[in-house]
Amino acid sequence: MLQWLKRNVMSNKTRSILKGIAVVLVLLAVLMELKIIIIPAIVVYKLWIVVIAFGLLLIGSK
């Protein structure tokens, strides 16, 4: 079991991409909250955007 876990580890590049996506999602949510960017189709999902970003950050962390 431990050997399987050691083989299926994400690369650092994948972790960096996930963290970058999380930062972009949080920035998007903050800018929508400040009404700098208004995207009518997703403005009601600001909370879920931040929750998804937090999940991506958790997945991308070691």
N, C-alpha and C positions, 0 to 999 in steps of 0.2 A: 504494500500500500504506500509506504513512504517513498519507494522508488518511483512509483507512478506520479506522485505529487512533485517530486524533484524534476522529472522530465517535462511536465506540463507547466512550466513557469513562463510567464510572459516576458518578452524581451523589454529592455529599457526603452526602446523606440516606441513600442506599443503603450507602455506606461506614460510616456511623455505625450503621446497623441491623446490619450484619454484625459490626462490632466489639462491639456490645452483646450479640448472640447468643453470640459467642465468650466474653465475660466471664461470662455466665450459665452456659454449659456448664462452664467451668473451676470456677466456684464450686460448681456441682452436684457435680462430681467430687471437689473438696476436701472438701465436706461429707459425701459418701458415704465417703470415706477415713477421716474422723474419726468416722464412725458417728453423726453427728448426724442425717442423713437416710438412711433405708434404703429403697431401691426394689428389691425382689428381682429384678424382671425385667431391670433394666439394670446391676445391681451388678457383673456379670462383664465389662461393657464399659467400665469406667472409663478404661482406657488409650485406647480408640478414641474416647471422648468428647473427651478432651484432644487427640488427634490431629486430629479434625474441627475442634475449636475453633482449633487452630493454623492449619489450612488456611484457615478462614474469615478469620482475622486476616491471613494472607498475601494473600488475595484482596482484602480490604478496604483494604489499605495501598496507598499510591501508588507 
